[in-house]
């Protein structure tokens, strides 16, 4: 990938810094940052840039989380207007330190954006909120257009990633609940962590069984020396095969490729699928 550059990228970077806003593009060292930012696309990271969990595939730092910014909704609105966005993607760190995991904060931001810009499409990539439907409802009641929650990998590798084994079932329950409330549901996985073809096949079936319609598949890339190592690099042909398998199983749309990430071409993926 080319190093991020270009006038639009540096303009956006400066504006984000001025407002003390974060993007997952920067904090997760996304390889698509140059492409997306120069096309005026970015995924906003709310509730700070320090996570309460320590998943070994992620470069977002963990530790003592920062207090919530009560003005974050207004700042995001300014960025949406500045970038003239028609489709906004919002994600967050996991905030187990908060009673509701930050669900109300998510809700306030969605409502602020929707009230001010009713035609704006919003995709939220949420943490699992420990599977509590009362907290998931806070987000859903704000009416995002897409509810995204990443399952990340197959069940057997959760302990390898420093995640509790039951997190797999919790994540599946989040997806299932969102679909039961008639929302467009999306999820994402990484490959190259040591999963087998049989496990990927089972994962696809689990996602479909729990209501997932849109899926992203990308190559795990070790972001820092502290993160777990790559076990396998998939070829472009293998990514094409995974997409073909998934579509035949029943997913409505799949983005699959080495550099695909959760929000990569999110607007196109949604519009092509929903036929707006």
Helices and strands as residue ranges (DSSP letters): H 7-18, E 22-23, H 24-27, H 33-38, E 43-46, H 72-83, E 87-92, H 103-116, E 121-125, G 129-131, H 133-140, E 146-148, G 155-157, H 167-180, E 184-191, H 197-209, E 214-219, H 236-249, E 253-257, H 266-274
